[in-house]
Amino acid sequence: MEIILKEDVIGLGYKHDIVNVKSGYGRNYLIPQGKGVIASESAKKALAEELKQKAKKLEKIKNDAQAVADKLAGVALTITAKVSAQGTIYGSVNNVQIAEELSKLGFDIDRKLITIKDVKTLGEHEATVRLHKEVAVQIPVTVISETPIEKPAPVAEPAPVAEAAPAEEDFDAEAEEEA
């Protein structure tokens, strides 16, 4: 089933895209929610006319997104996380924390526009910010520990204990058993 999207749908497409979806998804979710309409010939012609009229507005939106992307290009984030003694993160670092860090730097970016794989280890990672369907920015993210990780002190090996010779009583007991 072909649907014309009326708004951006994460994982499916952007506003004014014509996408193929399963008929149940289109009839039961996209159309009732107002997120799309059936892509009939008349709807496609209306979309083409509307896009022609909005071309300048869309170009301005793309240029604004590109301007924000240019500003974000030099940004590198450092996020602190609670870490166990072995160095593993409690939970994970996700798009919400990245959006908060970006807002501290003055960028108002919706968390839904940020994608990152589950970050469950300390170190360098990369997040993608999709500002427009044609504009995306890669942001390096460094995850560090809130507290310094203490390495366990090396355990000293106990000094080898020399085997003690059996006491004389033990010899007597063994001698009696043999007899």
C-alpha positions as CSV (number, residue, x, y, z in Angstrom):
1,M,0.0,0.0,0.0
2,E,1.4,3.4,-1.0
3,I,1.0,6.2,1.6
4,I,1.9,9.9,1.4
5,L,3.3,10.9,4.7
6,K,1.9,14.1,6.2
7,E,4.6,14.3,8.9
8,D,8.0,12.7,9.7
9,V,7.7,9.2,11.0
10,I,10.9,7.9,12.6
11,G,12.1,4.7,10.9
12,L,9.7,5.1,7.9
13,G,10.2,8.4,6.1
14,Y,9.8,12.1,6.1
15,K,7.0,14.5,5.4
16,H,5.7,14.4,1.8
17,D,7.5,11.0,1.1
18,I,5.6,8.3,-0.7
19,V,6.3,5.1,1.1
20,N,5.2,1.5,0.7
21,V,3.8,0.0,3.9
22,K,1.8,-3.1,4.8
23,S,-1.9,-2.4,4.4
24,G,-2.7,-3.0,8.0
25,Y,-0.1,-0.5,9.2
26,G,-1.4,2.1,6.8
27,R,-5.1,1.5,7.5
28,N,-4.9,1.0,11.2
29,Y,-2.2,3.4,12.3
30,L,-0.9,5.9,9.8
31,I,-4.2,7.1,8.3
32,P,-6.3,7.2,11.5
33,Q,-3.4,9.1,13.3
34,G,-3.3,11.6,10.6
35,K,0.3,10.7,9.7
36,G,-0.5,9.8,6.1
37,V,-3.0,9.5,3.3
38,I,-3.5,6.9,0.6
39,A,-1.3,7.8,-2.4
40,S,-4.0,7.9,-5.1
41,E,-3.3,9.6,-8.5
42,S,-5.1,12.8,-7.4
43,A,-3.3,12.9,-4.1
44,K,0.1,12.5,-5.9
45,K,-0.8,15.4,-8.3
46,A,-1.9,17.6,-5.3
47,L,1.4,16.7,-3.6
48,A,3.5,17.7,-6.6
49,E,1.7,21.0,-6.9
50,E,2.1,21.7,-3.1
51,L,5.8,20.8,-3.3
52,K,6.3,23.1,-6.2
53,Q,4.8,26.0,-4.2
54,K,6.8,25.1,-1.1
55,A,10.1,24.5,-2.8
56,K,11.5,27.8,-1.6
57,K,10.3,27.2,2.0
58,L,11.8,23.7,1.9
59,E,15.1,25.0,0.6
60,K,15.2,27.5,3.5
61,I,14.5,24.8,6.0
62,K,17.3,22.7,4.5
63,N,19.7,25.6,4.7
64,D,18.8,26.3,8.3
65,A,19.4,22.6,9.1
66,Q,22.7,22.8,7.3
67,A,23.7,25.9,9.3
68,V,23.0,24.0,12.5
69,A,24.9,21.0,11.2
70,D,27.9,23.3,10.4
71,K,27.9,24.5,14.0
72,L,27.6,21.0,15.4
73,A,30.5,19.7,13.2
74,G,33.1,20.9,15.7
75,V,31.3,19.7,18.8
76,A,32.6,16.8,20.8
77,L,30.7,15.6,23.9
78,T,32.0,14.2,27.2
79,I,29.4,12.3,29.3
80,T,30.0,11.1,32.8
81,A,28.4,7.8,33.9
82,K,28.3,5.8,37.1
83,V,30.7,2.9,36.7
84,S,31.3,-0.3,38.7
85,A,34.7,-1.2,40.1
86,Q,35.3,-3.4,37.0
87,G,34.7,-0.4,34.7
88,T,31.2,-1.3,33.3
89,I,28.5,1.3,33.1
90,Y,25.4,1.0,35.2
91,G,22.6,1.2,32.6
92,S,23.7,2.8,29.3
93,V,24.2,6.2,27.7
94,N,21.4,7.1,25.3
95,N,20.0,9.8,23.1
96,V,18.3,11.6,26.1
97,Q,21.7,12.2,27.8
98,I,23.2,13.4,24.5
99,A,20.3,15.8,23.9
100,E,20.8,17.2,27.5
101,E,24.5,17.7,26.9
102,L,23.8,19.5,23.6
103,S,21.2,21.8,25.3
104,K,23.9,22.7,27.8
105,L,26.0,23.8,24.9
106,G,23.1,25.9,23.5
107,F,21.8,23.5,20.8
108,D,18.0,22.8,21.1
109,I,17.8,19.4,19.4
110,D,15.0,16.9,19.9
111,R,16.1,13.6,21.3
112,K,14.2,11.7,18.6
113,L,16.6,13.1,16.0
114,I,19.6,11.6,17.7
115,T,20.5,8.0,17.1
116,I,23.3,6.1,18.9
117,K,23.9,2.4,19.5
118,D,23.6,1.2,23.1
119,V,26.7,2.6,24.9
120,K,27.5,0.3,27.8
121,T,31.3,0.8,27.9
122,L,33.6,3.6,28.6
123,G,35.5,5.2,25.7
124,E,34.8,6.8,22.4
125,H,31.5,6.4,20.6
126,E,29.6,8.2,17.8
127,A,26.1,9.7,17.7
128,T,24.2,10.7,14.6
129,V,22.0,13.8,14.6
130,R,19.5,13.9,11.6
131,L,18.4,17.5,11.3
132,H,16.8,17.0,7.8
133,K,16.3,14.1,5.5
134,E,19.4,15.3,3.6
135,V,21.4,16.7,6.5
136,A,23.0,14.5,9.2
137,V,25.9,15.1,11.5
138,Q,28.2,12.7,13.3
139,I,29.1,13.8,16.9
140,P,31.9,12.1,18.8
141,V,30.9,11.1,22.3
142,T,33.4,10.2,25.0
143,V,32.0,8.4,28.0
144,I,34.0,8.7,31.2
145,S,33.6,7.6,34.8
146,E,32.1,9.9,37.5
147,T,34.6,8.7,39.9
148,P,38.1,7.4,39.2
149,I,38.2,3.7,38.8
150,E,40.4,2.2,41.5
151,K,42.3,-0.8,40.4
152,P,42.4,-3.5,43.0
153,A,45.7,-3.8,44.8
154,P,47.7,-6.8,43.7
155,V,47.3,-9.6,46.1
156,A,50.6,-10.7,47.6
157,E,51.1,-14.5,47.3
158,P,51.6,-16.1,50.7
159,A,55.1,-17.3,51.4
160,P,55.5,-21.0,50.7
161,V,55.3,-23.0,53.9
162,A,57.9,-25.7,54.2
163,E,56.4,-29.1,55.0
164,A,57.1,-29.8,58.6
165,A,58.6,-33.2,59.3
166,P,56.1,-35.4,61.2
167,A,56.6,-35.4,64.9
168,E,58.3,-38.4,66.7
169,E,54.9,-39.5,68.0
170,D,53.7,-39.9,64.4
171,F,56.7,-42.2,63.7
172,D,55.9,-44.3,66.7
173,A,52.2,-44.6,65.7
174,E,53.2,-45.7,62.2
175,A,55.7,-48.2,63.5
176,E,53.0,-49.8,65.7
177,E,50.6,-50.0,62.8
178,E,53.2,-51.9,60.7
179,A,53.9,-54.3,63.5
